Amino acid sequence: MQILKKEKQVVELALDHCDKTGEALRIMIAAMRGYVVGDLDGLDEATSSVDKLESEADDRLREIRGLLYSGAFLPTIRGDLYRLFSAVDKIANRVESCLDFVDQQQPGNVEDYRTDFKKILDLTDECYGALHRAMEAYLDPKLELEELREHASQVSKIESMIDDIQRSLTSTIFRSNLTLAEKLHLAQLLLHIVGVSDQAENATDELELLSLKSII
């Protein structure tokens, strides 16, 4: 029964890890929505909050790793589980990196492209929401594979929409009258933002592969 207790602890920690990642993302998106319309109020506070949440998410991942090392779950899936949780943890890392970039470098001319940036931010929120629901479905003892696949499919669909906007916006930026340095700075900001949904899709791929091997 000890192993079952450890498995339950892993599930609880994994859900908490997802919640903290989602909270960090919501703070980032709120700060970024302000930034793209020229509102920098609260940017430092948001950055500090996200850094704290990312550190807490790392702590949860270390706890999960310790439980897996101590015998939680079958040996055949421990590595797969850790890769999945690590992939989710990298989302928190991307969120932190994005907000740090904005807080430290504050690229200019963002307001000229605020509509597309807002679309990407809103879709990023939806993308992680779909992943979060897929994770909850997988970690539920009454796993419904069809529900998991539906949410996973939504992640892929949204990520593709973000990619389309990114390509169009990148083209628009580089055809503008901005200096090359300004264009590159905006493109770098864009890469930081879309990196979050890219990693969400990577985590979803890990989840779908794991769902084929095991049921929690």
Residue pairs with C-beta under 8 A, 6 or more apart in sequence:
2 71
3 71
3 72
3 73
6 67
6 70
6 71
6 72
7 72
7 73
7 216
9 67
9 72
10 64
10 67
10 68
10 72
10 73
10 81
11 139
11 216
13 60
13 63
13 64
13 67
14 60
14 64
14 85
14 135
14 139
15 135
15 136
15 139
16 60
17 57
17 60
17 61
17 64
17 85
17 88
17 89
18 88
18 132
18 135
18 136
20 53
20 56
20 57
20 60
20 92
21 53
21 57
21 88
21 89
21 91
21 92
21 95
21 128
22 128
22 129
22 132
23 53
24 49
24 50
24 53
24 54
24 57
24 92
24 95
24 96
25 91
25 92
25 95
25 124
25 125
25 128
25 196
26 125
27 46
27 49
27 50
27 53
27 99
28 46
28 50
28 95
28 98
28 99
28 196
29 121
29 122
29 124
29 125
30 46
31 42
31 43
31 46
31 47
31 99
31 102
32 98
32 99
32 102
32 117
32 121
32 193
33 118
33 121
34 40
34 41
34 42
34 43
35 43
35 102
35 110
36 110
36 111
36 113
36 114
36 117
36 118
36 121
37 111
37 114
38 111
40 106
43 102
43 103
44 103
46 99
47 99
47 100
47 103
50 95
50 96
50 99
51 96
51 100
53 92
54 92
54 93
54 95
54 96
57 89
57 92
58 89
58 92
61 85
61 86
61 89
64 82
64 85
65 82
68 78
68 81
68 82
72 78
73 81
74 214
76 213
76 214
77 210
77 213
77 214
80 206
80 209
80 210
80 213
80 214
81 210
83 206
84 203
84 206
84 207
84 210
87 199
87 202
87 203
87 206
88 131
88 135
88 203
90 199
90 202
90 203
91 128
91 196
91 199
91 200
91 203
94 192
94 195
94 196
94 198
94 199
95 196
97 192
97 195
98 192
98 193
98 195
98 196
101 188
101 189
101 192
102 189
102 192
105 185
107 182
107 185
107 186
107 188
107 189
108 182
108 185
109 178
109 182
109 186
110 117
110 186
110 189
112 176
113 169
113 172
113 173
113 186
116 165
116 168
116 169
116 172
117 169
117 190
117 193
119 165
120 162
120 165
120 166
120 169
120 190
120 193
120 194
121 193
123 158
123 161
123 162
123 165
123 197
124 162
124 193
124 194
124 196
124 197
124 200
126 154
126 158
127 155
127 158
127 159
127 162
127 196
127 197
127 200
127 201
128 196
128 197
128 200
130 151
130 152
130 154
130 155
130 158
131 151
131 152
131 155
131 200
131 203
131 204
131 207
133 151
134 148
134 151
134 152
134 155
134 204
134 207
135 207
137 143
137 144
137 147
137 148
137 151
138 148
138 207
138 210
138 211
138 216
139 216
140 216
141 216
143 211
143 215
143 216
145 211
148 207
148 208
148 211
149 208
149 211
152 204
152 207
152 208
155 200
155 201
155 204
156 201
156 204
158 197
159 197
159 198
159 200
159 201
162 194
162 197
163 194
166 190
166 194
169 190
170 187
170 190
173 183
173 186
173 187
173 190
174 183
174 187
176 183
178 186
